[in-house]
Amino acid sequence: MWERIKQMIIKEFIQVFRDRRMKAIIFATPIMQLLMFGYAVTTDVNNISTAFYDLDRSYESRELARRLESSGYFNIAYTPASPNEVQELVDRGKVTMALQVNRGFSKDLKRNIPTEVQIIVDGSDSNTATVAMDYANKIIMQYTKDRGLQTGKISPAKIDLRTRAWYNPELRSKNYNVPGVIAIIIMLTCLLLTAMAVVREREIGTMEQLMVTPLRPVELVLGKTLPFAAISFFDMALVTLVGVFWFAIPIKGSVVLLTASTAIYLLSVLGVGLFISTISRTQQQAMMATFLFYIPAVLLSGFMFPIANMPQVIQYGTYLNPLRYFLVIIRGIFLKGNGPDVLWPQMAALLALGVVVLTFSTLRFRKRLG
């Protein structure tokens, strides 16, 4: 039995590496996707295009502009000369934020009386607008506090509030997104390889030849899935190395646990790929079916949108999504250094789902062979 499976595995590797398209999917596509998503999928708000409308033209107003620009969050690209110019810049989308300093700003600060600064934000992108306003408010409040301490006209606050972010102290969105991108890439690669390889056998007529060999159905299934499991592990190691050394994403947890969790994750992904191969007659159908499963799986995994914000019915449906559990596992290992004592509920759910999906797909595949 094992000799037959071994020969089947060797045959699969030869067939995969003989196909240029397959080699591109295995080696080039995961790296390209990780680089593209690693840079594109980010919620960091930096270099906000800003217009600074200065009616006071004093040292204090220029110091406020300097602080805004030196923070790294704002890029003062325009210094408009009229309110109409400010409105035109915002309307045309040339700036995300406009800040207006009124006349008397310097005098009010020196007299220690309330003064006003107007912030106009393009709210088309609500997330960017909210973050930009928050950054600007903090910089302005810190500037006001520093001037008060320098002049001695206000006393320092008696409450010293210090914020500390755990697990991702620099608040880099890449630290959160790249591990998720790794999980998504593994799913897509494994689905495509499994579904298309089996369908290709049927499409070119070699499946019938395999059926008349001494191979039993279970041996054929193992011979078809084990090579793609090994390739998926290789891709996992490849994209993880790129994430660690290129994007500088730290792995705080156990690499052994990450490997074991990936093996459990692959059970369900291989099962889905095998199921797609049983309902597809051509490689085009297999590819379409793969993306019909892949896109909803990503949307309902919590990668882009929090599951807690989804309707209750949709939340129940996400429990059937293997990517939901693996995202929690891989992010917990990368960012928090979590161990099995914390991640066992997700690992248990992923294992149960994988066993059910792979068993069902294997039985259906054997029925199709019969």
Rosetta blueprint (number, residue, H / E / L):
1 M L
2 W H
3 E H
4 R H
5 I H
6 K H
7 Q H
8 M H
9 I H
10 I H
11 K H
12 E H
13 F H
14 I H
15 Q H
16 V H
17 F H
18 R H
19 D L
20 R H
21 R H
22 M H
23 K H
24 A H
25 I H
26 I H
27 F H
28 A H
29 T H
30 P H
31 I H
32 M H
33 Q H
34 L H
35 L H
36 M H
37 F H
38 G H
39 Y H
40 A H
41 V L
42 T L
43 T L
44 D L
45 V L
46 N L
47 N L
48 I E
49 S E
50 T E
51 A E
52 F E
53 Y E
54 D E
55 L L
56 D L
57 R L
58 S L
59 Y H
60 E H
61 S H
62 R H
63 E H
64 L H
65 A H
66 R H
67 R H
68 L H
69 E H
70 S H
71 S L
72 G L
73 Y L
74 F E
75 N E
76 I E
77 A E
78 Y E
79 T L
80 P L
81 A L
82 S L
83 P H
84 N H
85 E H
86 V H
87 Q H
88 E H
89 L H
90 V H
91 D H
92 R L
93 G L
94 K L
95 V L
96 T L
97 M E
98 A E
99 L E
100 Q E
101 V E
102 N L
103 R L
104 G L
105 F H
106 S H
107 K H
108 D H
109 L H
110 K H
111 R H
112 N L
113 I L
114 P L
115 T L
116 E L
117 V E
118 Q E
119 I E
120 I E
121 V E
122 D L
123 G L
124 S L
125 D L
126 S H
127 N H
128 T H
129 A H
130 T H
131 V H
132 A H
133 M H
134 D H
135 Y H
136 A H
137 N H
138 K H
139 I H
140 I H
141 M H
142 Q H
143 Y H
144 T H
145 K H
146 D H
147 R H
148 G H
149 L H
150 Q H
151 T H
152 G L
153 K L
154 I L
155 S L
156 P L
157 A L
158 K L
159 I L
160 D L
161 L L
162 R L
163 T L
164 R L
165 A L
166 W L
167 Y L
168 N L
169 P L
170 E L
171 L L
172 R L
173 S H
174 K H
175 N H
176 Y H
177 N H
178 V H
179 P H
180 G H
181 V H
182 I H
183 A H
184 I H
185 I H
186 I H
187 M H
188 L H
189 T H
190 C H
191 L H
192 L H
193 L H
194 T H
195 A H
196 M H
197 A H
198 V H
199 V H
200 R H
201 E H
202 R H
203 E H
204 I H
205 G L
206 T H
207 M H
208 E H
209 Q H
210 L H
211 M H
212 V L
213 T L
214 P L
215 L L
216 R L
217 P H
218 V H
219 E H
220 L H
221 V H
222 L H
223 G H
224 K H
225 T H
226 L H
227 P H
228 F H
229 A H
230 A H
231 I H
232 S H
233 F H
234 F H
235 D H
236 M H
237 A H
238 L H
239 V H
240 T H
241 L H
242 V H
243 G H
244 V H
245 F H
246 W L
247 F L
248 A L
249 I L
250 P L
251 I L
252 K L
253 G L
254 S L
255 V H
256 V H
257 L H
258 L H
259 T H
260 A H
261 S H
262 T H
263 A H
264 I H
265 Y H
266 L H
267 L H
268 S H
269 V H
270 L H
271 G H
272 V H
273 G H
274 L H
275 F H
276 I H
277 S H
278 T H
279 I H
280 S L
281 R L
282 T L
283 Q H
284 Q H
285 Q H
286 A H
287 M H
288 M H
289 A H
290 T H
291 F H
292 L H
293 F H
294 Y H
295 I H
296 P H
297 A H
298 V H
299 L H
300 L L
301 S L
302 G L
303 F L
304 M L
305 F L
306 P L
307 I H
308 A H
309 N H
310 M L
311 P L
312 Q H
313 V H
314 I H
315 Q H
316 Y H
317 G H
318 T H
319 Y H
320 L H
321 N L
322 P H
323 L H
324 R H
325 Y H
326 F H
327 L H
328 V H
329 I H
330 I H
331 R H
332 G H
333 I H
334 F H
335 L H
336 K H
337 G L
338 N L
339 G L
340 P H
341 D H
342 V H
343 L H
344 W H
345 P H
346 Q H
347 M H
348 A H
349 A H
350 L H
351 L H
352 A H
353 L H
354 G H
355 V H
356 V H
357 V H
358 L H
359 T H
360 F H
361 S H
362 T H
363 L H
364 R H
365 F H
366 R H
367 K H
368 R H
369 L H
370 G L
